[in-house]
Amino acid sequence: MSIPTNCGRMLRELMQAAHLATLDDLPGLIASHAARVGLQDVAVFAVDLQEKVLRQLTGHGDDAGSGGEQLNIDATVPGRAYQRVAIAAETAREGRRRWWVPVTDGVARIGVLRADTADGADTTEGDREDPRQDLRDLASLVALLLLSKRSFSDSFARLVRTEPMRTSSCRDSP
């Protein structure tokens, strides 16, 4: 099974649907639209400010990450995709291929996108298409959506902050 050729249509529909969405709405909106073209288990992970972990954007809780996964950047496949700014693939459950796609804005790395496809969708045999370009296109739109929504939401700032904020007036005196 490959990603159907209507990926462009899905991206247009996602862009239109996102106009009235909040940051908390994005994970479900992205996953439901991606499912229309055969992408499963789609999730967005944002990098923390120290660039040590990738935190899943779930749209739940004060930080929009409640119940989500937290993945170390060092020594993980998603971390490698983030660090190298290159798509990485691994075997998911039986018959599936898991893709980790960098989410970037120019040279600024925002996080990664996770998506599963049918195993073998990355070959060019017969009617199968390579899903990498469609995944890159989806990750590009995800980056634009995150950038457009994060400035209107405190939850994104909480999601990427793994250590408590301190003001200069709260510093310990020598």
C-alpha positions, 0 to 999 in steps of 0.5 A: 500500500502506498500513499495515494496520489491525493496527498496534495488534496489532503494538504489543502484540506488540512490547511483550510481546516486549520484556519479556525483551529487552536494549537490544542486542535492540531494533533487530532486535525493532522492525524485525521487528515493524514489518515485519509491518505493511508498514514497511521499513528501520526504524531507531532513532537516538539523539541524542548528548549535545551534540545535534549528531548522531543515531546509529543504534542497531544493537545491535552493538559496545560502544556498540550502534551499530557499523556504524550511520549517524551523521547530522548534525542541522543541515541534514538531514531527520532533524535537522529532524524531531528539532529541530521534534519533527514527522514529516518525509517524503522520497522513499526509493528508487523507490516508497517514502516515508521517514518520520522520526518524533521519539522523545520522552518528554514534552518530552525528545527522545531521537532519531528513528525511520526507517521506509519505506512504499509511496509514496502511503501518506500519501494518503487516496484509496480504501483508503489510510490516512495512516500518520502516527498509526501511526508516532507510536504506534510511536515512542512505544513505542520511546521507552518501550522505550529508557527502560526498557532504557538504565539497564541498559546501558552501551552506550546511554551510549556510543552517545550520548557522542561525546566521551571522558568526563573526570573532574574529577581528569584536568583539565589544571592551569592 
